[in-house]
Amino acid sequence: MHPHDESRLPDAATLDAAKDAGLDAISTHQGAPYINGWKFAKTDIGAYGTDYLQRANIAMFGLGANLPQDALYPSTFTTSTDADGAPIAYTLTFPAGQLPPVDAFWSLTAYDASSFLVENSENIYAIGHFAPPVADPETGATTLYVQAEEPADPGMATVNWLPIPTSGNFSVTLRLYAPQTDDILADRPPALTPAPAQD
């Protein structure tokens, strides 16, 4: 039989179905564990070996990736409003002495439902990198305010506040450069938590 015998080739419908199944498998691949609501990339990111599905999943969203010992990018996904359309304010609280364990630096960035930076009047697009956030002088804990409105405490507005959209879904990514990997994967970062309602 001739090696190019068309009678043995799959038809167009079969090829389309295979393509769709492959893209679905890649886009829904759950190679990353969730820790406290944060999705982490697997620790073989950037050095995949024979994990071709993981490699394809990373390539779908970016052309390459840092090794986990160089950088980690845990992300969490949620919504700006409750079922009644009221805005939700979130906090992210690191206990005293437990800011993200990195040997270089860390930052926190919010993205809207289209994966764009969140526009805001103060032009705040990331916190943690340019100026250290302020810790509570009594407890030593550091609380970050992830909300659409500026915090009531003006001292927190530039270093502890990360603006989010006023409506719709959004995501938050924590960038950790030169992470102390084992420590992070054990129990950090803390969960992004809806703040208690204000009276």
Order of alpha helices (4+ residues) and beta strands (2+ residues): alpha-beta-beta-alpha-beta-beta-beta-beta-beta-beta-beta-alpha-beta
